[in-house]
Amino acid sequence: EWHLPDRCLCQFGREQCIPLEVPESQRAFHHRDGRQGTHDWPTKLAEMIAIWENRQLQDIVTPTSVGQMRYHDPYMDRYRQTSVRYVTPEGAVDGALADGIEWVKDLTHGKHEMGSEDVSFIKRMTNNLLGCIRA
C-alpha cells in the first residue's frame, strides 16, 4: 500500500504543507489486486520499486508546528475545499465556534478599517455563534 506522509505532518508536530498530487501510476496501483492475470510485476512496477529503493532520499522536511493552524492557512483553505470537515454534530458545532471566533478576531484586530459591512458581518457571525452555543 502506498503511504502519503505529506498528508499527515501536523499529526507528528510538523508544519502541514499542501500535499503533492499523487501521480497517476500510484493511483492506478491502488486498485490492483493480483487477479488480473500474470504480469511481469518487476517491470510493471519499476517506477515504484525505484522510489522505494531510494526512500531515504524521500524525507519530508518541514518546520516544527507552532500552535494551531490559522483559519486562512493555505493548507486549511485547500482542506475546506476538498474534505468533509466534521464527522459528528458536536464536532461541527465546535468547529463553527472556533471558525467564527477566528473570523471576528481577524476583523477586529486592526487588519483593515472596519466599515458598515464588517459590522453587519460581525453581528451576523456573533448571532450564529450564540446559536451554536445554545444548540
N, CA, C and O atoms as CSV, one atom per row, in Angstrom:
chain,resi,resn,atom,element,x,y,z
A,1,GLU,N,N,0.857,-1.184,0.000
A,1,GLU,CA,C,0.000,0.000,0.000
A,1,GLU,C,C,0.894,1.234,0.000
A,1,GLU,O,O,1.895,1.291,0.714
A,2,TRP,N,N,0.522,2.207,-0.802
A,2,TRP,CA,C,1.307,3.438,-0.919
A,2,TRP,C,C,0.926,4.388,0.206
A,2,TRP,O,O,-0.257,4.662,0.409
A,3,HIS,N,N,1.906,4.889,0.936
A,3,HIS,CA,C,1.642,5.814,2.036
A,3,HIS,C,C,2.010,7.228,1.620
A,3,HIS,O,O,2.962,7.436,0.868
A,4,LEU,N,N,1.252,8.193,2.112
A,4,LEU,CA,C,1.440,9.590,1.729
A,4,LEU,C,C,1.709,10.430,2.981
A,4,LEU,O,O,0.806,11.096,3.487
A,5,PRO,N,N,2.942,10.399,3.477
A,5,PRO,CA,C,3.235,11.089,4.739
A,5,PRO,C,C,3.071,12.601,4.680
A,5,PRO,O,O,2.889,13.233,5.721
A,6,ASP,N,N,3.131,13.200,3.490
A,6,ASP,CA,C,2.977,14.650,3.399
A,6,ASP,C,C,1.544,15.091,3.679
A,6,ASP,O,O,1.264,16.290,3.702
A,7,ARG,N,N,0.623,14.134,3.894
A,7,ARG,CA,C,-0.774,14.461,4.184
A,7,ARG,C,C,-1.089,14.426,5.678
A,7,ARG,O,O,-2.220,14.712,6.071
A,8,CYS,N,N,-0.136,14.088,6.498
A,8,CYS,CA,C,-0.426,13.987,7.939
A,8,CYS,C,C,0.708,14.541,8.795
A,8,CYS,O,O,0.945,14.053,9.900
A,9,LEU,N,N,1.407,15.552,8.296
A,9,LEU,CA,C,2.545,16.102,9.022
A,9,LEU,C,C,2.167,16.692,10.374
A,9,LEU,O,O,2.908,16.547,11.347
A,10,CYS,N,N,0.996,17.369,10.438
A,10,CYS,CA,C,0.626,18.026,11.697
A,10,CYS,C,C,0.378,16.994,12.806
A,10,CYS,O,O,0.483,17.331,13.985
A,11,GLN,N,N,0.055,15.753,12.454
A,11,GLN,CA,C,-0.127,14.716,13.470
A,11,GLN,C,C,1.190,14.366,14.156
A,11,GLN,O,O,1.197,13.775,15.235
A,12,PHE,N,N,2.297,14.730,13.528
A,12,PHE,CA,C,3.612,14.432,14.081
A,12,PHE,C,C,4.345,15.704,14.512
A,12,PHE,O,O,5.571,15.729,14.625
A,13,GLY,N,N,3.557,16.764,14.749
A,13,GLY,CA,C,4.136,18.005,15.261
A,13,GLY,C,C,4.888,18.822,14.237
A,13,GLY,O,O,5.702,19.670,14.603
A,14,ARG,N,N,4.634,18.587,12.959
A,14,ARG,CA,C,5.311,19.326,11.891
A,14,ARG,C,C,4.344,20.294,11.240
A,14,ARG,O,O,3.130,20.107,11.316
A,15,GLU,N,N,4.865,21.317,10.607
A,15,GLU,CA,C,4.037,22.281,9.887
A,15,GLU,C,C,3.460,21.607,8.644
A,15,GLU,O,O,4.201,21.032,7.847
A,16,GLN,N,N,2.142,21.678,8.478
A,16,GLN,CA,C,1.480,20.995,7.364
A,16,GLN,C,C,1.568,21.836,6.101
A,16,GLN,O,O,1.177,23.003,6.091
A,17,CYS,N,N,2.085,21.233,5.037
A,17,CYS,CA,C,2.130,21.899,3.734
A,17,CYS,C,C,0.998,21.341,2.862
A,17,CYS,O,O,0.371,20.342,3.216
A,18,ILE,N,N,0.748,21.978,1.743
A,18,ILE,CA,C,-0.239,21.448,0.804
A,18,ILE,C,C,0.377,20.199,0.176
A,18,ILE,O,O,1.463,20.270,-0.399
A,19,PRO,N,N,-0.309,19.049,0.280
A,19,PRO,CA,C,0.269,17.804,-0.244
A,19,PRO,C,C,0.472,17.847,-1.750
A,19,PRO,O,O,-0.234,18.547,-2.476
A,20,LEU,N,N,1.453,17.081,-2.194
A,20,LEU,CA,C,1.709,16.944,-3.621
A,20,LEU,C,C,0.611,16.095,-4.251
A,20,LEU,O,O,-0.004,15.270,-3.576
A,21,GLU,N,N,0.366,16.292,-5.530
A,21,GLU,CA,C,-0.589,15.447,-6.235
A,21,GLU,C,C,-0.005,14.047,-6.363
A,21,GLU,O,O,1.194,13.891,-6.594
A,22,VAL,N,N,-0.832,13.049,-6.217
A,22,VAL,CA,C,-0.389,11.667,-6.349
A,22,VAL,C,C,-0.306,11.331,-7.838
A,22,VAL,O,O,-1.291,11.493,-8.559
A,23,PRO,N,N,0.867,10.861,-8.313
A,23,PRO,CA,C,0.988,10.520,-9.735
A,23,PRO,C,C,-0.022,9.442,-10.135
A,23,PRO,O,O,-0.384,8.588,-9.326
A,24,GLU,N,N,-0.464,9.492,-11.369
A,24,GLU,CA,C,-1.460,8.539,-11.872
A,24,GLU,C,C,-0.996,7.100,-11.695
A,24,GLU,O,O,-1.804,6.230,-11.369
A,25,SER,N,N,0.295,6.835,-11.905
A,25,SER,CA,C,0.793,5.462,-11.774
A,25,SER,C,C,0.571,4.924,-10.361
A,25,SER,O,O,0.310,3.734,-10.189
A,26,GLN,N,N,0.670,5.779,-9.358
A,26,GLN,CA,C,0.455,5.343,-7.982
A,26,GLN,C,C,-1.036,5.178,-7.692
A,26,GLN,O,O,-1.423,4.263,-6.964
A,27,ARG,N,N,-1.876,6.050,-8.249
A,27,ARG,CA,C,-3.325,5.900,-8.049
A,27,ARG,C,C,-3.811,4.621,-8.701
A,27,ARG,O,O,-4.636,3.911,-8.126
A,28,ALA,N,N,-3.311,4.312,-9.901
A,28,ALA,CA,C,-3.731,3.104,-10.610
A,28,ALA,C,C,-3.294,1.860,-9.842
A,28,ALA,O,O,-4.026,0.871,-9.809
A,29,PHE,N,N,-2.125,1.891,-9.230
A,29,PHE,CA,C,-1.623,0.745,-8.478
A,29,PHE,C,C,-2.540,0.401,-7.309
A,29,PHE,O,O,-2.677,-0.771,-6.957
A,30,HIS,N,N,-3.156,1.385,-6.719
A,30,HIS,CA,C,-4.019,1.173,-5.555
A,30,HIS,C,C,-5.164,0.212,-5.868
A,30,HIS,O,O,-5.645,-0.474,-4.966
A,31,HIS,N,N,-5.606,0.145,-7.102
A,31,HIS,CA,C,-6.746,-0.684,-7.476
A,31,HIS,C,C,-6.349,-2.072,-7.979
A,31,HIS,O,O,-7.214,-2.847,-8.389
A,32,ARG,N,N,-5.067,-2.393,-7.954
A,32,ARG,CA,C,-4.621,-3.715,-8.403
A,32,ARG,C,C,-4.729,-4.708,-7.250
A,32,ARG,O,O,-4.414,-4.387,-6.104
A,33,ASP,N,N,-5.172,-5.896,-7.567
A,33,ASP,CA,C,-5.264,-6.921,-6.516
A,33,ASP,C,C,-4.655,-8.255,-6.935
A,33,ASP,O,O,-4.805,-9.244,-6.217
A,34,GLY,N,N,-3.979,-8.307,-8.067
A,34,GLY,CA,C,-3.307,-9.527,-8.487
A,34,GLY,C,C,-4.185,-10.504,-9.241
A,34,GLY,O,O,-3.688,-11.539,-9.685
A,35,ARG,N,N,-5.464,-10.223,-9.406
A,35,ARG,CA,C,-6.358,-11.152,-10.095
A,35,ARG,C,C,-6.486,-10.838,-11.584
A,35,ARG,O,O,-7.292,-11.458,-12.278
A,36,GLN,N,N,-5.717,-9.900,-12.073
A,36,GLN,CA,C,-5.848,-9.511,-13.478
A,36,GLN,C,C,-4.998,-10.384,-14.397
A,36,GLN,O,O,-4.805,-10.021,-15.557
A,37,GLY,N,N,-4.497,-11.487,-13.941
A,37,GLY,CA,C,-3.682,-12.368,-14.781
A,37,GLY,C,C,-2.219,-12.260,-14.429
A,37,GLY,O,O,-1.840,-11.568,-13.485
A,38,THR,N,N,-1.404,-12.949,-15.196
A,38,THR,CA,C,0.034,-12.980,-14.948
A,38,THR,C,C,0.682,-11.763,-15.605
A,38,THR,O,O,0.430,-11.453,-16.769
A,39,HIS,N,N,1.513,-11.091,-14.836
A,39,HIS,CA,C,2.222,-9.911,-15.345
A,39,HIS,C,C,3.684,-9.993,-14.934
A,39,HIS,O,O,4.050,-10.712,-14.005
A,40,ASP,N,N,4.493,-9.253,-15.634
A,40,ASP,CA,C,5.896,-9.101,-15.248
A,40,ASP,C,C,5.936,-7.955,-14.234
A,40,ASP,O,O,6.252,-6.819,-14.586
A,41,TRP,N,N,5.613,-8.262,-12.972
A,41,TRP,CA,C,5.468,-7.223,-11.956
A,41,TRP,C,C,6.719,-6.376,-11.763
A,41,TRP,O,O,6.586,-5.159,-11.627
A,42,PRO,N,N,7.917,-6.936,-11.741
A,42,PRO,CA,C,9.095,-6.071,-11.572
A,42,PRO,C,C,9.212,-5.005,-12.662
A,42,PRO,O,O,9.628,-3.880,-12.386
A,43,THR,N,N,8.849,-5.352,-13.889
A,43,THR,CA,C,8.904,-4.368,-14.973
A,43,THR,C,C,7.760,-3.373,-14.854
A,43,THR,O,O,7.957,-2.166,-14.991
A,44,LYS,N,N,6.548,-3.895,-14.594
A,44,LYS,CA,C,5.376,-3.032,-14.481
A,44,LYS,C,C,5.500,-2.039,-13.330
A,44,LYS,O,O,5.017,-0.911,-13.425
A,45,LEU,N,N,6.144,-2.454,-12.248
A,45,LEU,CA,C,6.240,-1.621,-11.046
A,45,LEU,C,C,7.621,-0.992,-10.867
A,45,LEU,O,O,7.966,-0.560,-9.767
A,46,ALA,N,N,8.407,-0.940,-11.931
A,46,ALA,CA,C,9.787,-0.453,-11.840
A,46,ALA,C,C,9.875,0.951,-11.238
A,46,ALA,O,O,10.764,1.225,-10.432
A,47,GLU,N,N,8.961,1.838,-11.623
A,47,GLU,CA,C,8.992,3.217,-11.104
A,47,GLU,C,C,8.806,3.228,-9.584
A,47,GLU,O,O,9.539,3.910,-8.868
A,48,MET,N,N,7.833,2.478,-9.106
A,48,MET,CA,C,7.571,2.462,-7.665
A,48,MET,C,C,8.661,1.722,-6.898
A,48,MET,O,O,8.981,2.090,-5.767
A,49,ILE,N,N,9.226,0.697,-7.493
A,49,ILE,CA,C,10.332,-0.020,-6.848
A,49,ILE,C,C,11.528,0.910,-6.709
A,49,ILE,O,O,12.199,0.904,-5.678
A,50,ALA,N,N,11.802,1.709,-7.736
A,50,ALA,CA,C,12.925,2.656,-7.678
A,50,ALA,C,C,12.705,3.695,-6.577
A,50,ALA,O,O,13.642,4.051,-5.862
A,51,ILE,N,N,11.474,4.180,-6.440
A,51,ILE,CA,C,11.177,5.141,-5.365
A,51,ILE,C,C,11.409,4.485,-4.011
A,51,ILE,O,O,11.996,5.093,-3.117
A,52,TRP,N,N,10.951,3.249,-3.856
A,52,TRP,CA,C,11.132,2.534,-2.584
A,52,TRP,C,C,12.614,2.333,-2.276
A,52,TRP,O,O,13.048,2.524,-1.140
A,53,GLU,N,N,13.380,1.949,-3.285
A,53,GLU,CA,C,14.801,1.704,-3.066
A,53,GLU,C,C,15.554,2.987,-2.709
A,53,GLU,O,O,16.612,2.929,-2.083
A,54,ASN,N,N,15.024,4.126,-3.095
A,54,ASN,CA,C,15.641,5.420,-2.758
A,54,ASN,C,C,14.849,6.146,-1.683
A,54,ASN,O,O,14.893,7.375,-1.613
A,55,ARG,N,N,14.133,5.421,-0.853
A,55,ARG,CA,C,13.233,6.034,0.128
A,55,ARG,C,C,13.953,6.946,1.119
A,55,ARG,O,O,13.343,7.883,1.633
A,56,GLN,N,N,15.232,6.698,1.401
A,56,GLN,CA,C,15.957,7.570,2.329
A,56,GLN,C,C,16.093,8.987,1.776
A,56,GLN,O,O,16.283,9.937,2.536
A,57,LEU,N,N,15.994,9.128,0.457
A,57,LEU,CA,C,16.090,10.445,-0.172
A,57,LEU,C,C,14.741,11.145,-0.233
A,57,LEU,O,O,14.657,12.291,-0.677
A,58,GLN,N,N,13.692,10.474,0.205
A,58,GLN,CA,C,12.337,10.996,0.090
A,58,GLN,C,C,11.833,11.662,1.369
A,58,GLN,O,O,10.641,11.952,1.476
A,59,ASP,N,N,12.714,11.912,2.341
A,59,ASP,CA,C,12.274,12.518,3.600
A,59,ASP,C,C,11.580,13.849,3.351
A,59,ASP,O,O,11.971,14.622,2.476
A,60,ILE,N,N,10.552,14.093,4.131
A,60,ILE,CA,C,9.846,15.362,4.073
A,60,ILE,C,C,10.356,16.205,5.234
A,60,ILE,O,O,10.241,15.810,6.394
A,61,VAL,N,N,10.912,17.349,4.921
A,61,VAL,CA,C,11.469,18.209,5.957
A,61,VAL,C,C,10.635,19.483,6.009
A,61,VAL,O,O,10.581,20.243,5.042
A,62,THR,N,N,9.989,19.707,7.145
A,62,THR,CA,C,9.209,20.923,7.352
A,62,THR,C,C,9.509,21.434,8.742
A,62,THR,O,O,9.967,20.675,9.597
A,63,PRO,N,N,9.257,22.715,8.985
A,63,PRO,CA,C,9.482,23.255,10.327
A,63,PRO,C,C,8.549,22.616,11.355
A,63,PRO,O,O,7.513,22.047,11.009
A,64,THR,N,N,8.938,22.722,12.613
A,64,THR,CA,C,8.091,22.254,13.700
A,64,THR,C,C,6.868,23.158,13.785
A,64,THR,O,O,6.972,24.375,13.628
A,65,SER,N,N,5.722,22.559,14.031
A,65,SER,CA,C,4.471,23.307,14.124
A,65,SER,C,C,4.436,24.122,15.407
A,65,SER,O,O,4.883,23.669,16.461
A,66,VAL,N,N,3.895,25.337,15.298
A,66,VAL,CA,C,3.754,26.192,16.470
A,66,VAL,C,C,2.272,26.503,16.645
A,66,VAL,O,O,1.732,27.352,15.936
A,67,GLY,N,N,1.612,25.830,17.579
A,67,GLY,CA,C,0.206,26.095,17.854
A,67,GLY,C,C,-0.713,25.578,16.765
A,67,GLY,O,O,-0.315,24.800,15.897
A,68,GLN,N,N,-1.955,26.033,16.836
A,68,GLN,CA,C,-2.982,25.595,15.910
A,68,GLN,C,C,-2.897,26.372,14.597
A,68,GLN,O,O,-2.541,27.550,14.586
A,69,MET,N,N,-3.226,25.706,13.499
A,69,MET,CA,C,-3.215,26.375,12.199
A,69,MET,C,C,-4.262,27.473,12.144
A,69,MET,O,O,-5.353,27.324,12.694
A,70,ARG,N,N,-3.938,28.558,11.490
A,70,ARG,CA,C,-4.875,29.661,11.310
A,70,ARG,C,C,-5.948,29.255,10.304
A,70,ARG,O,O,-5.733,28.381,9.465
A,71,TYR,N,N,-7.096,29.899,10.403
A,71,TYR,CA,C,-8.225,29.585,9.527
A,71,TYR,C,C,-7.860,29.751,8.056
A,71,TYR,O,O,-8.261,28.935,7.226
A,72,HIS,N,N,-7.098,30.807,7.719
A,72,HIS,CA,C,-6.760,31.081,6.324
A,72,HIS,C,C,-5.367,30.591,5.952
A,72,HIS,O,O,-4.783,31.079,4.984
A,73,ASP,N,N,-4.830,29.643,6.695
A,73,ASP,CA,C,-3.591,28.999,6.291
A,73,ASP,C,C,-3.850,28.362,4.916
A,73,ASP,O,O,-4.920,27.789,4.707
A,74,PRO,N,N,-2.898,28.448,3.976
A,74,PRO,CA,C,-3.132,27.887,2.646
A,74,PRO,C,C,-3.573,26.422,2.690
A,74,PRO,O,O,-4.411,26.009,1.889
A,75,TYR,N,N,-3.025,25.643,3.603
A,75,TYR,CA,C,-3.438,24.239,3.712
A,75,TYR,C,C,-4.907,24.142,4.121
A,75,TYR,O,O,-5.653,23.339,3.559
A,76,MET,N,N,-5.328,24.952,5.094
A,76,MET,CA,C,-6.716,24.890,5.571
A,76,MET,C,C,-7.694,25.355,4.495
A,76,MET,O,O,-8.781,24.793,4.370
A,77,ASP,N,N,-7.322,26.378,3.712
A,77,ASP,CA,C,-8.191,26.817,2.604
A,77,ASP,C,C,-8.398,25.661,1.627
A,77,ASP,O,O,-9.522,25.418,1.187
A,78,ARG,N,N,-7.316,24.940,1.281
A,78,ARG,CA,C,-7.424,23.797,0.377
A,78,ARG,C,C,-8.213,22.664,1.033
A,78,ARG,O,O,-9.042,22.024,0.387
A,79,TYR,N,N,-7.955,22.424,2.302
A,79,TYR,CA,C,-8.629,21.341,3.025
A,79,TYR,C,C,-10.147,21.521,3.022
A,79,TYR,O,O,-10.897,20.570,2.801
A,80,ARG,N,N,-10.584,22.749,3.271
A,80,ARG,CA,C,-12.028,23.006,3.293
A,80,ARG,C,C,-12.661,22.762,1.923
A,80,ARG,O,O,-13.840,22.416,1.845
A,81,GLN,N,N,-11.904,22.935,0.852
A,81,GLN,CA,C,-12.432,22.718,-0.497
A,81,GLN,C,C,-12.504,21.243,-0.869
A,81,GLN,O,O,-13.314,20.859,-1.713
A,82,THR,N,N,-11.670,20.412,-0.252
A,82,THR,CA,C,-11.555,19.024,-0.706
A,82,THR,C,C,-11.984,17.986,0.317
A,82,THR,O,O,-11.954,16.793,0.016
A,83,SER,N,N,-12.381,18.395,1.510
A,83,SER,CA,C,-12.624,17.421,2.572
A,83,SER,C,C,-13.950,17.648,3.290
A,83,SER,O,O,-14.537,18.729,3.232
A,84,VAL,N,N,-14.391,16.616,3.954
A,84,VAL,CA,C,-15.513,16.721,4.876
A,84,VAL,C,C,-14.887,17.053,6.225
A,84,VAL,O,O,-14.105,16.263,6.754
A,85,ARG,N,N,-15.219,18.202,6.781
A,85,ARG,CA,C,-14.521,18.665,7.977
A,85,ARG,C,C,-15.022,18.039,9.266
A,85,ARG,O,O,-14.234,17.856,10.194
A,86,TYR,N,N,-16.289,17.706,9.358
A,86,TYR,CA,C,-16.825,17.280,10.641
A,86,TYR,C,C,-17.494,15.915,10.520
A,86,TYR,O,O,-18.219,15.649,9.562
A,87,VAL,N,N,-17.244,15.067,11.491
A,87,VAL,CA,C,-17.814,13.734,11.494
A,87,VAL,C,C,-19.083,13.699,12.337
A,87,VAL,O,O,-20.027,12.978,12.016
A,88,THR,N,N,-19.104,14.474,13.409
A,88,THR,CA,C,-20.248,14.461,14.321
A,88,THR,C,C,-20.872,15.845,14.404
A,88,THR,O,O,-20.210,16.838,14.099
A,89,PRO,N,N,-22.133,15.929,14.812
A,89,PRO,CA,C,-22.749,17.245,15.023
A,89,PRO,C,C,-22.002,18.065,16.074
A,89,PRO,O,O,-21.877,19.283,15.950
A,90,GLU,N,N,-21.510,17.386,17.106
A,90,GLU,CA,C,-20.766,18.106,18.150
A,90,GLU,C,C,-19.480,18.708,17.582
A,90,GLU,O,O,-19.110,19.835,17.913
A,91,GLY,N,N,-18.807,17.941,16.724
A,91,GLY,CA,C,-17.589,18.442,16.088
A,91,GLY,C,C,-17.880,19.629,15.183
A,91,GLY,O,O,-17.082,20.563,15.097
A,92,ALA,N,N,-19.024,19.590,14.507
A,92,ALA,CA,C,-19.410,20.706,13.642
A,92,ALA,C,C,-19.643,21.969,14.460
A,92,ALA,O,O,-19.243,23.061,14.056
A,93,VAL,N,N,-20.297,21.817,15.621
A,93,VAL,CA,C,-20.543,22.979,16.483
A,93,VAL,C,C,-19.214,23.530,16.990
A,93,VAL,O,O,-18.985,24.738,16.939
A,94,ASP,N,N,-18.340,22.656,17.478
A,94,ASP,CA,C,-17.032,23.109,17.970
A,94,ASP,C,C,-16.250,23.815,16.869
A,94,ASP,O,O,-15.645,24.862,17.098
A,95,GLY,N,N,-16.267,23.230,15.670
A,95,GLY,CA,C,-15.542,23.837,14.553
A,95,GLY,C,C,-16.128,25.171,14.146
A,95,GLY,O,O,-15.390,26.115,13.864
A,96,ALA,N,N,-17.462,25.262,14.110
A,96,ALA,CA,C,-18.112,26.518,13.739
A,96,ALA,C,C,-17.791,27.608,14.763
A,96,ALA,O,O,-17.561,28.761,14.398
A,97,LEU,N,N,-17.779,27.240,16.036
A,97,LEU,CA,C,-17.432,28.219,17.071
A,97,LEU,C,C,-15.998,28.710,16.893
A,97,LEU,O,O,-15.737,29.912,16.932
A,98,ALA,N,N,-15.077,27.781,16.699
A,98,ALA,CA,C,-13.675,28.168,16.531
A,98,ALA,C,C,-13.493,29.031,15.282
A,98,ALA,O,O,-12.790,30.040,15.321
A,99,ASP,N,N,-14.133,28.631,14.166
A,99,ASP,CA,C,-14.026,29.415,12.934
A,99,ASP,C,C,-14.588,30.817,13.132
A,99,ASP,O,O,-13.970,31.800,12.722
A,100,GLY,N,N,-15.757,30.910,13.758
A,100,GLY,CA,C,-16.401,32.207,13.969
A,100,GLY,C,C,-15.568,33.126,14.837
A,100,GLY,O,O,-15.431,34.314,14.546
A,101,ILE,N,N,-15.017,32.579,15.894
A,101,ILE,CA,C,-14.174,33.398,16.776
A,101,ILE,C,C,-12.945,33.891,16.019
A,101,ILE,O,O,-12.536,35.041,16.181
A,102,GLU,N,N,-12.365,33.039,15.205
A,102,GLU,CA,C,-11.194,33.469,14.438
A,102,GLU,C,C,-11.563,34.533,13.410
A,102,GLU,O,O,-10.802,35.481,13.216
A,103,TRP,N,N,-12.718,34.401,12.742
A,103,TRP,CA,C,-13.164,35.431,11.791
A,103,TRP,C,C,-13.324,36.775,12.492
A,103,TRP,O,O,-12.844,37.800,12.008
A,104,VAL,N,N,-14.006,36.759,13.641
A,104,VAL,CA,C,-14.219,38.007,14.381
A,104,VAL,C,C,-12.874,38.590,14.810
A,104,VAL,O,O,-12.659,39.797,14.702
A,105,LYS,N,N,-11.976,37.745,15.293
A,105,LYS,CA,C,-10.651,38.215,15.709
A,105,LYS,C,C,-9.918,38.873,14.538
A,105,LYS,O,O,-9.342,39.950,14.689
A,106,ASP,N,N,-9.941,38.221,13.367
A,106,ASP,CA,C,-9.268,38.800,12.194
A,106,ASP,C,C,-9.864,40.150,11.814
A,106,ASP,O,O,-9.136,41.068,11.436
A,107,LEU,N,N,-11.185,40.273,11.913
A,107,LEU,CA,C,-11.839,41.530,11.543
A,107,LEU,C,C,-11.579,42.641,12.551
A,107,LEU,O,O,-11.539,43.816,12.185
A,108,THR,N,N,-11.406,42.282,13.801
A,108,THR,CA,C,-11.347,43.317,14.839
A,108,THR,C,C,-9.942,43.621,15.338
A,108,THR,O,O,-9.781,44.460,16.225
A,109,HIS,N,N,-8.936,42.974,14.806
A,109,HIS,CA,C,-7.583,43.212,15.305
A,109,HIS,C,C,-6.725,44.017,14.337
A,109,HIS,O,O,-5.566,43.686,14.087
A,110,GLY,N,N,-7.309,45.068,13.804
A,110,GLY,CA,C,-6.542,46.065,13.068
A,110,GLY,C,C,-6.031,45.656,11.705
A,110,GLY,O,O,-5.102,46.284,11.198
A,111,LYS,N,N,-6.597,44.631,11.089
A,111,LYS,CA,C,-6.116,44.248,9.766
A,111,LYS,C,C,-6.543,45.254,8.706
A,111,LYS,O,O,-5.867,45.411,7.689
A,112,HIS,N,N,-7.658,45.932,8.937
A,112,HIS,CA,C,-8.122,46.946,8.000
A,112,HIS,C,C,-9.174,47.809,8.698
A,112,HIS,O,O,-9.663,47.466,9.775
A,113,GLU,N,N,-9.509,48.929,8.068
A,113,GLU,CA,C,-10.557,49.791,8.603
A,113,GLU,C,C,-11.878,49.041,8.568
A,113,GLU,O,O,-12.187,48.349,7.598
A,114,MET,N,N,-12.644,49.182,9.625
A,114,MET,CA,C,-13.931,48.500,9.677
A,114,MET,C,C,-14.998,49.398,9.084
A,114,MET,O,O,-15.155,50.549,9.489
A,115,GLY,N,N,-15.732,48.858,8.116
A,115,GLY,CA,C,-16.847,49.565,7.517
A,115,GLY,C,C,-18.157,48.988,8.001
A,115,GLY,O,O,-18.175,48.070,8.821
A,116,SER,N,N,-19.253,49.522,7.496
A,116,SER,CA,C,-20.572,49.058,7.941
A,116,SER,C,C,-20.813,47.603,7.534
A,116,SER,O,O,-21.515,46.876,8.237
A,117,GLU,N,N,-20.236,47.166,6.401
A,117,GLU,CA,C,-20.385,45.760,6.003
A,117,GLU,C,C,-19.714,44.839,7.014
A,117,GLU,O,O,-20.234,43.769,7.333
A,118,ASP,N,N,-18.551,45.263,7.518
A,118,ASP,CA,C,-17.846,44.460,8.517
A,118,ASP,C,C,-18.645,44.362,9.811
A,118,ASP,O,O,-18.739,43.296,10.419
A,119,VAL,N,N,-19.217,45.493,10.224
A,119,VAL,CA,C,-20.014,45.494,11.458
A,119,VAL,C,C,-21.229,44.581,11.285
A,119,VAL,O,O,-21.565,43.825,12.197
A,120,SER,N,N,-21.885,44.641,10.137
A,120,SER,CA,C,-23.024,43.757,9.878
A,120,SER,C,C,-22.595,42.304,9.891
A,120,SER,O,O,-23.296,41.445,10.425
A,121,PHE,N,N,-21.437,42.029,9.300
A,121,PHE,CA,C,-20.924,40.664,9.279
A,121,PHE,C,C,-20.650,40.175,10.699
A,121,PHE,O,O,-20.999,39.045,11.043
A,122,ILE,N,N,-20.033,41.012,11.520
A,122,ILE,CA,C,-19.742,40.630,12.907
A,122,ILE,C,C,-21.037,40.365,13.664
A,122,ILE,O,O,-21.114,39.413,14.442
A,123,LYS,N,N,-22.046,41.187,13.449
A,123,LYS,CA,C,-23.331,40.955,14.114
A,123,LYS,C,C,-23.919,39.601,13.707
A,123,LYS,O,O,-24.374,38.836,14.557
A,124,ARG,N,N,-23.909,39.313,12.414
A,124,ARG,CA,C,-24.432,38.015,11.944
A,124,ARG,C,C,-23.615,36.862,12.519
A,124,ARG,O,O,-24.162,35.852,12.963
A,125,MET,N,N,-22.293,37.035,12.502
A,125,MET,CA,C,-21.421,35.973,12.991
A,125,MET,C,C,-21.644,35.726,14.485
A,125,MET,O,O,-21.723,34.574,14.912
A,126,THR,N,N,-21.742,36.772,15.267
A,126,THR,CA,C,-21.935,36.581,16.705
A,126,THR,C,C,-23.301,35.950,16.980
A,126,THR,O,O,-23.429,35.137,17.895
A,127,ASN,N,N,-24.318,36.312,16.204
A,127,ASN,CA,C,-25.617,35.655,16.359
A,127,ASN,C,C,-25.524,34.171,16.029
A,127,ASN,O,O,-26.096,33.335,16.727
A,128,ASN,N,N,-24.804,33.853,14.969
A,128,ASN,CA,C,-24.601,32.440,14.619
A,128,ASN,C,C,-23.839,31.697,15.704
A,128,ASN,O,O,-24.182,30.564,16.043
A,129,LEU,N,N,-22.808,32.330,16.248
A,129,LEU,CA,C,-22.007,31.704,17.316
A,129,LEU,C,C,-22.871,31.458,18.552
A,129,LEU,O,O,-22.804,30.391,19.163
A,130,LEU,N,N,-23.680,32.452,18.915
A,130,LEU,CA,C,-24.578,32.273,20.067
A,130,LEU,C,C,-25.577,31.152,19.803
A,130,LEU,O,O,-25.900,30.385,20.710
A,131,GLY,N,N,-26.067,31.050,18.573
A,131,GLY,CA,C,-26.965,29.949,18.224
A,131,GLY,C,C,-26.280,28.603,18.371
A,131,GLY,O,O,-26.891,27.642,18.841
A,132,CYS,N,N,-25.008,28.524,17.970
A,132,CYS,CA,C,-24.250,27.267,18.135
A,132,CYS,C,C,-24.090,26.919,19.613
A,132,CYS,O,O,-24.244,25.763,20.007
A,133,ILE,N,N,-23.780,27.926,20.424
A,133,ILE,CA,C,-23.604,27.676,21.861
A,133,ILE,C,C,-24.912,27.184,22.472
A,133,ILE,O,O,-24.909,26.260,23.284
A,134,ARG,N,N,-26.012,27.787,22.092
A,134,ARG,CA,C,-27.323,27.377,22.630
A,134,ARG,C,C,-27.663,25.947,22.191
A,134,ARG,O,O,-28.228,25.170,22.960
A,135,ALA,N,N,-27.309,25.614,20.946
A,135,ALA,CA,C,-27.597,24.262,20.432
A,135,ALA,C,C,-26.801,23.234,21.200
A,135,ALA,O,O,-26.903,22.040,20.921
